[in-house]
Amino acid sequence: MKKLEIPPNKNNAPFDIVDLPENPVYGTFSIQTSSKVNTLSIQAKKINQEMEKKCSTTEELIKANLNKNNVELLVHGLEANPVWLKGKMHANLSDQDSIDAQTMIIVEKTDGKTIAIPMKSIVAIQGDNLKTTYIQRSIKDGLQMHYKNQSDSNGWAFVKYLTFGITWIPSYE
């Protein structure tokens, strides 16, 4: 069972429920709401979700700082010793793409030249005001609830996941 706070809804915006169980059993959930909340409909939906996460790898730091000026990358494999390259980084990625060893990072260097470097050649990153968090975007299965809550305060809803056998949910309305 999960308890959710349902905000006032004077503009009829739907409410997304994204934290469903890992393996829900087909057709075995119910939503019970407080008297302030009137459920109009519930439908399954793919929901875009964004979560801010702390960078813990070089790849994540690179992704968080793409398109930022004056970033310095320590690169090995271009010369006998690792070298620092300074400039603006680019990569051809969508929001859901991750950076792997084969991803090419394009650097517009401060001397006006452009170079493409495979991610596996980047040893470190530094710069003024580097972002240390990034937005992780994902698409999750969820439910969208259309409801009315015309009050000025939150209502609540219990999402109950029922399992096995015959189930009965009393309603006292």
N, C-alpha and C positions, 0 to 999 in steps of 0.2 A: 504494500500500500504506500502511496506517496501523497503527501499533502502539498498543494500548490496555493499560492496567494494569487487571486484573480483581481487585477486592477480595475478601477472605474473605467467604464467604456461608453462615453457619451458620443464618440465618433464612429462606433460600430467596427472598430479594428479587431481582427481575429487574434486569438492567443495561441502561440505555438508551444507544444509540449514535445521536447526533444529527448529527454532522458528516459527512454523506454527500456524495459528489460532486454538483456542480450538476446534471449530466445523466447519471445512471447508466444503463447499458445494461441492458435487461431481462434478469434471470436470470444476471448475470455477476459474482457475487461469491462469495467463500468465506471462512470464518473458520477459522483454524488456531490452536489454543490450546496452552499449555504443559501438561505432564503433570499439574499440580495442578488444572487446570480441566476439567470435564466438561460439554460443551454439551448441554442437554436439548432445547431448541427455540429457534427464531428466528422472529419474526413482524414484519411491517410495522406501524407504529403512528404515530399523531399524538402528538407529545410536547410538553408544555408546557415552555417554557424561560424562565428569568428571567435577566436580565443587568443588573447595576448600571452605569449610565452617568452621565457628568458632564453637567450641564446646560450647554447652549451657546446657548440661545435664551430669550427671555422666556417663550414658551409652555411650555418644559420646566421653567423655574423655577416658573411658576404651578402646573403639574401636580404637581411635587414638594412644594409647600407648601400644597396644598388641605387644608382642615379644620384649619389651624393658626391659633391666635389671634394677634392684634396684628400682622398683616401689613399693610404700607402699599403702596398702589398709586398710582402717578402716572398720572392719567387725563386725556386731552384730549377736548374735545367737549362736556363738561357745562357749562362756563362759558367765558368769553373766553380765560382762561389755564388751563394744566393745573393740576389740584388733586390733593392727596394725600388718599386715603381710607384710613382705618385700620379694620381689623376682621378677621373670619374669612371666608375664601373658600370657596365651594362651586361645584361644577359637576356636571352630570348626565352622568357619563362611565362607561363600563365600562373594565376594565383594558386592553383593546386599542385603545380610542378615542384618537385624537390630538386635540389642541386646535388649531383653525384660527381664522381671522379672524372667523367667524360664531358661534363658541362663546360662549354667555352665561356670564359669571362672576357668581355671586351673592355679594354681600358683606353680611354682617351687621355693620353699622357699630357702633362703640363707643357711639354715641349712641342705640342701640336701633333705628334704622331699617335697612331692608333695601333694597338697590339691585341691579339686574341691569345688567351692563355688557358690551357685546360685546368680545371679546378684542382686536379691532383698535383699540380706544380706549385700551388699556393701554400706556403708554410705558415704565414701569420698575416694579420691585418692590424693597422693602427691608423689613428687620425684624430683630429679635434672633434669632440662631441660625437663619437661613434654611438649609434643606437645599439643597445644591448638586449632589446626585446624585438620580437617580430610578431606579426599577425598570422596565425595558422587558420586557414580557411578549410572547411570541410562541408560535405553535404551528408546529412543524416536522415534516416527514416524518422518520421515523427507523426504527430497528430496535430491538426489545426482545429481549434474549437471556436465556433462563432457563437457569441453570447451577448447578453445584455446585463450590465451592472450600472444602473443609472444613479447609484448612490455616490457620495464623495469619498468613500473609504473602500479599502480592499475587501473582497469577499474571499471565500476559499472553496477549494474543490479537492475531493479525495479521488485519486485514480486507484482503483482496485483491480488487481490482476488475479483472476480466479483460475483454479486449476482442477484437474481430475474430477470426474464424476458429475453428478447432477448438482447444479448450483441454483440457489434461490436468493434473490436480493429483494428484501422487503422495501416498499416505498410507502411512506406515511404522509402523503401530500393531501 
